[in-house]
Each structure stands twice: as C-alpha cells, then as structure tokens.
Amino acid sequence: MSEVVVKLTDVWKIFGPRAEEAMAAVISEGIGKPEVLRRFQCVVGVQGASFEVPRGEIFCIMGLSGSGKSTLVRHVNRLIEPTAGKIEILGHDVSAISTAELRRIRAQQIGMVFQHMALMPHRSVRDNVAYPLEIRKVSKSKRWAISDHVLSHVDLTGYEDRLPKELSGGMQQRVGIARALASDPEILLMDEPFSALDPLIRRQLQDEFIRLSKILKKTTVFITHDLDEAVRIGDRIAIMRDGKVVQ
C-alpha cells in the first residue's frame, strides 16, 4: 500500500457567525443543511467529507457549481479553516500546527493552480515562475535556473522573457502550472485549472498535464465539473453534491 499523502477525516465547514452552535446541533440532533440555514442562518459548505490520496495519485473531485468541491480543496492547505474534522498532510495534522509551520508547508510542499492564474503583469514569465523561490530567499541564479527548467517541462522554452500579456490564455495557464512546480512541491492542488479555456486548448493542456504527471509523479487533487476531464485525468474520482462526497 502506498503512503497516504493527503487525508481528510469527517471534515465539516459551516459558514456564518453561529457556525459552532450549528455544528453542535448537527452532532447532537443530526439536523441537515436546510435546518441549519433555518435555525442558525448558517450555510453548510462541506458535510462530513473523508478521503485519502496515496503518493503519486491524481485524485479528481467532481461536482456541479456549488457542490462544495472548491471549498473542500482549500481545506487541504488551510486557506479555509474547518468547523470540524481532521486534515493530515504527510502524516501531520495541519489544524494543529503553528502559523509559521503552515507557511513552510504551503511554500515547500503544496503547489496550487487556480482557474485564473493572476500572473504579475509587470514581471516576465521567468520572474513569475521564480516568485515562490524569491519569497524563500533563493539566489537569483538558482531560481532562474529552476524557472527555466520547469518552463521546459510545460513547453515554454523561448518565452522566458515575455510578459504575460504577450501570451495566449493557454500559455498563461502553463506559466501558472510551472510556478506551482517551481518549489518542487509534494502535492499539487488544481482548482478547475483548464475550465476558462476553449475546448481545443483545454484538451491540449489536459494531454500535457497527463504527460507531465507521468514524469513528475506528483500527488494531485484535481477539481473539475467536467466528467470527461475527470475520467481522462483522474486515477480515482470522488463525486460531490450538496457538500457531501456521495460516491
């Protein structure tokens, strides 16, 4: 059995000022999402979600808009704090660690790719990719060498000195993937990274990601609302509805 890299156990997220009260009522009375909203004016985002991702696996979480999949993935690096439940990264309970240790894990062990990459417009492609290393005070020569290396992985050799506005949407998304890979993270969190692209470019980037995954063997949690994409990319697929992992 492969080592488990990401493990979520009975994770709940309730949004609202009376979230703790609502959570207590869920536990003691077994009330559901509509009752939580009616009694406490709180919204249940994630309901008792549990899953494990072994090393090197691409684990897809699929669901329609509002199903809770993006909320759930943001718990992995604690961009969102759970109302209840346990989140473990490489055997460490991330809800119990200090802010400094959490920052270190985010910087060194977790790379995240969003739907819209928010590249820095005034920085070159190379500088955008090298930015996570700059934060870690890596020397300029070393971070540029790493940047050029990961850009070659995403087929952007020759574009190092371009600005983001000089690139197509698909190329910008590749820069985002390169930036996530620059710090050589153990885990990739990908939140609908290709959904803003037109179908042809989307298919091409899916193919490139599959190729890259075979080479780099990163443990990946991949969020999508597209069943075809999930089937093409994922080793396993979890389906979410109303904040629950239903299958």
N, C-alpha and C positions, 0 to 999 in steps of 0.2 A: 504494500500500500504506500502510495506517495505521501510525502509530508504535506500536511494541511497548512496552507499559507494564509488564507483568509477564512475566518469562521464567525458567523453571526448566529447567536442563540436567543430566540424569543425576543427579538427587537421590536419595540413599540415606539412610535413617535406621534404624540398628540400636540397639536398647535393650539395655543390660547392661554390666557392668563390663569385659568383654573385647571391646567393640564394635570398637575399632581393629584388634585381631587378626582378628576375624571378617571385617571389611571387606577386610583384606589377603588373606585366604583366598578370599573371593568374587572378588576381582580376579585372583589368581594361579591359582586352581584352578577357578573357575566354579561353586562349590558353591551349592546352593539353600537355601531357607528351612528345611526340615526338618533338613538337615545342620548349618546354623548353630546351630540350637537344640540338637542332639545334642552337637556338639563343643565349643561355646563357651558354652552356656546363655544365649544371647542371642536376642532376638526381632527379626525383621526387620519394621519398620513400613511402610517405603516402599522400593520396589525400582526404582531407575533411572528415576524419573519425569521426563519432559520435556514442557513445553507452553509456548505463548506466548499472551498475551492482548493484542490490539491496543486502542488507545484507544477507549473508549465501548462495548466489547463486554460482554455478560453471558455469562460462561463458566461453565457448570454442571459440577460434578464429582459424579458419581452412583455409588453403590455401596451394598452392604448394610452393616450394622453390622460393624465390624472389618475393613473393606476398606482402611483407611488414609487415607480422604478427609479427615477432620478433622486427622489428623497432618500430612498434606501441606499443607493450607491454613495451618497455624500456622508453616510454614517461611517463608511469604511475608513476614511481619513479624518473623521470627526469635524468636517465642515458643518455638520448638523449633530447636535448632542441628542442621544436617545432619551426618551422619557423612561424607558425600562429596557432591560436586556443586556446582553454582553457581546462585545466586539473584540475579536482577537486577531492580531496580525503577527505571524511568525511565532505564535505561542504567547505573545504578550497581550494582556488586557489593556486596550488603548484608552478605555474610560477611566483607568486607574493611574495613568502616567501623568507626569508633570507637563506643563506647557512647553518647557524647553525641550523635553524628550519628544513630545508630539511634533514640535517644529523640526527636530532632527529626522524623525521618521518620514515626515512629509517631504523633506528636502532630499533625502537619500534613498528611501525605499519605495516611495509611491510617486508615479507619474500620472498626470491627469490630462485627458484630451476632451475638450468640450465641443459642442456643435458649432459655436462661433469662437474662434481661437483668440481673438483680441490680441493680435500681434502688435508690438510697439511700432507705430508708423515711421518714426524718425530713426529707427535702428535698422541696420542691414539684416539680411537673412541670417548671416553668420552670428551677428550680435544677438539677435532674438533667440537663436538656439542656445547660445552660450550663457544667456542671462541667469539660469539657475545655478550655474557654476560660479558666475561672478558674485552672486549672493554668498556663496560658500568660500569666497576669497581665494579661488583657484587662480593661479598665474595666467596672464593673458595668453602667453604662447601655448600653454597646455589646454586652456578652454577653447582656443581657436582650433587646435589640432583635433580635439574631441568633436567640436562642432562640424568640422569638415568631414570627419569620419562618419558621423550619423547622417549627415546630409547625403553622403554617397549611398547609404542604406536606403534612403527614400527617393533615390534617383534625381537628386537636385544638384549634382556636381556641375559647377559652372554658373550657379545662381547665387553664390555666397555673398557677393557684394551688391545684389539688387535690394531695393526697398520693397516692403510688402505690396504697395500699390502697383508695382510693376509685374505682379504675379497674378495668375488666374485663381479663382476660388479653390480649385482642386490642389493647386501648388501651395497656396497658403495653408491649407489643411495638412499637407505633407510637412510643412515647416513646423506646424503645431505638434505633429507626431514626433518629429526629430527633436523638438525642445523637450518633450516628455521623456525621450530616450536618453538625453544628454547626460543625465546624472546616473545612468545605468541602474534604474530602479528595479526592485524585485517584483513590484506589482504595477500593472497599468490599469487605470480606471478610465473607461471610454464611454462618455455620455452622448449617445447619438452623434458620433463624430462625422458621419457622412450624410446626414439627413437633409442638410441645407443645399446639397449639390444636385445637379441634374443627373438623370438616371445613368447616362453613359459614363460620366466621370465617377459617379458613385460606384458603379460596377468595377471600374478600373482600380479605384482605391481599395475596394474590398479584396480584389486579387492581390494587390501589392501588400496589403496587411496580412493576408494568409501566407504569402511568400516570406514576409519578414518574421512572422510568428514561428515558422519552421526553423528559421536561422537562429533567432534570439531566444526562443522558448520562454517568453515572459508569462508569468501568471496574470491573466487578464479577466477583468469583469467588464463586460461589454453590454451597454444599454441600447436597446433598439425597439421601435414599434413595428418593425417590418419582419414578418415571419420568414420571408425568403432570405433576408440578410442573416437572421439568426441561424437558420438551417445551414447556410453556406459557411458561416464563420465559426459557430459555436461547437465545442465538444459536447456540452450539455446545455439545455435551455430550461430556465425557470420562467413560468408564466405568472404574471401578477394581475390581480383585479381587485379594486377597492382596498388597496394597501396590503392585500394578503398574497403570499406565494401559494397559488391554487394548484399548481402541477409542476 
